[in-house]
Amino acid sequence: MSIARRWSNPDIMKTKETGQMSRPTVHDVARVAKVSLSTVDRVLNGRDGVRATTQERVRAAMKQLGYERDLMAANLSRKRIYDIHFVIPDGPNSFMRNLAAELETHARIALRDRTEITVSLVPPFDGRALAAALRRAKEAGVDGVVMVATESAEVRQAVSELRAAGIQVVTLISDLSASARAHFVGIDNVSAGRTAAGLLGRFCADRRGRIAIVAGSMLVRDHVERRLGFEQVMHAEFPDLDLLPPIEGGDEAARVEALLSDVLRKHDDIIGIYSLGGGNRGLRGALDRAGAVPRPMVVVHELTDQSRVALQDGVFDAVLQQDIHREVASALVIIRSLIEAVPIDARTGLVHIEIFLRDNLP
């Protein structure tokens, strides 16, 4: 199939000089939508004074043409600086520390794109503290907020207040149900839980016994969804394996070690463990203390320094990984697009998981 036939849209033209497809401009959008340039500008920048039907015509023209706004050039032309505020959990969780380090790296790079990133750290799983941080961001007049969410009515209310003030909100890693947030960036956590069950069920296929589940908290949607997906597959495909109620270790290694050690003492038939949150240094500590032979098969999330070593040592059997570099980069692109009223596909920001065994570690 020739390029000309693939690009059948008559509104997308080749340049005479090179034969290459020219990039659609705002002039093309105005022509196809049959509106003025000023109307296109108002729609792109979310300003008032444009009827809903006209806005729809402009957006339809943008989609038809494949128009993508050069946000960096637009901002440079009018000296615009984005003020983006991230709110993430504090504490000893290795994954969240890696996220904070990733944000620090992006903050330095983003300055070149006229984007200023600030970060607030809040206690993990604390809806009241998160809501307070969101309200402080609102008072500061930021352009957009990206947050790792905790399920809480107070947080939902704070998000609604941000949106009412014209501030865009994106959830990162953990979503917020029934909220006014504009977009979610992260993995499909139900699918991740189902994947963990498929792995652990097969690892334990020739054994009979119980499966322990270690969570951070059932107050965060990513953990709830991972548990849901895990239990769906375990009940449907591995009904002979009994699931114990989840341990909520708060993503704290010492707490996870104490709680899991107690469970291992009470149940000498645990053949598998799924850790859907953090604190996996404590998980290893509990296993080392128990010294069970044969040891339980273990599937965890996030390739941290600790989980990498445990995988290499044969204590963990599989690690499900989400790419935080890609997640942060996607969150920044999406929040800036939302601020500029640039259309976003609903699946933009969905990050696929990676599965690491001892033999394919990067």
C-alpha angles and dihedrals in degrees: 000000000000124000090243092058093045090053095052096152105113091208091066108075137187120238113247093227100053107014087231124133111265118228112252114249135200087262089061091048091051091048096049094042090045093229136117125271090246090057091052089049092051091051093047092051097041095242125157127252101069121107117237092243091052092048089053091051091052093048091046090052091050091052093045092052096040088238115181118183119233095229095181093054091045092052093046090052093057099028092245117170120195115223106204121179123199122199114195137161120273126211140077097311104131094210093053090047088054088050091053090050090049090052091051090054093048091047091062093047094043092061087073088060091049092254122135115202123197126180132209120195118210132180110274119259091008109131094182093054091046092050090050091052090050091052091050089053089052092052090049089057098232120176096230143001128214115190143174097231133225118200105251137133088226091056091049090052092050090050090051089052091051092051091047087055090053095255116139119228127202124182117220128203093337119049130212116232123224092007138131094244112136102219145357126225120195144063129315095261096192088055090047091054091048090050091051090052092050090053098043093043091055093044088055097037096117095046136071123217147078134319120218120210121206117196134173096221138327087226092081120073097220091060093044092050094046090052090048093052092044094052093045093060097037093053093044102041106021105034093155091067113084118219119218120213112272121269111226105211099167090235087283116135097213093049093046091050093050096046096043092045088056092050092048090052092051096046119042092179100068106133100168141031128197115194109193095176141031135292093080093149084069091049090057091046091055092049093048090049094048094047092195117182117235090027123222118266111248134207119181140169129249128026101244127158090266097047091046092056092045089051092049090048092051094244093113120042104196138008124203110211134196119199105240092183090060092042094054092044091049092047091054094048091047098046091049091048090051091050090051093044092240112158115254127199112241092238095051108118096030106133123199121229125241124217118217126193125177090266099055103041113145 
